[in-house]
């Protein structure tokens, strides 16, 4: 069974592209949402194995969303954060939030997504 993924980004075009990339890398995308509140609801409803999360969301930012996801009941999904610009905090800070890595949106197409999420390639 392939790992399941949730995509959280406020850009519809990016969500479409990310869906194609994840599917091509062996993930089953079970939901796409545009903001942090929807992300929490989708995690509760679908229990994804991993979340592709944009740092720069409208409203609640991705870092706050990662904290909320890590604190939610049940097994926390593995989180990979994306952005058009590098984060202004240490990636080690994200590890405590269940975040496995950061990848720039412009690097997503060439990234080894299964490895970044901590899954073996299928």
C-alpha positions, 0 to 999 in steps of 0.5 A: 500500500502506498504512503498517503499524502495531504497537500497544504498550499494556498496556490491551486496551481502548486497543489495540482503540480504537487499532486502529480509529483507525489503520485509519480513518486508512489504516493496516494494523495488523499486530500488537498487543502488551502489553509491550516484549519483545513489541514487539521480537519483533513488530518483528522478525517484522512489520517495521512502518512505525510503532509506536504506543507507550505510555510507561507499560507494565508492566515495561519502560517505553515510553521504554526500549522506544523505545531498544531499538527504535531500536537493533534491527537493520534499518530502525527504525520511526517511533514515536509515543508516547502517555500519559495524562499528558505525558512528564517529558522533552523531546520532542527527546530522543525524536527520537534514538530514531526517535520522531516525536511525542507525543500524549496518549491523550485527543487520539488520536481527533482527531489527524492520525495520518498527519501525526504519523507523517510519512506523507501522508494517503491 
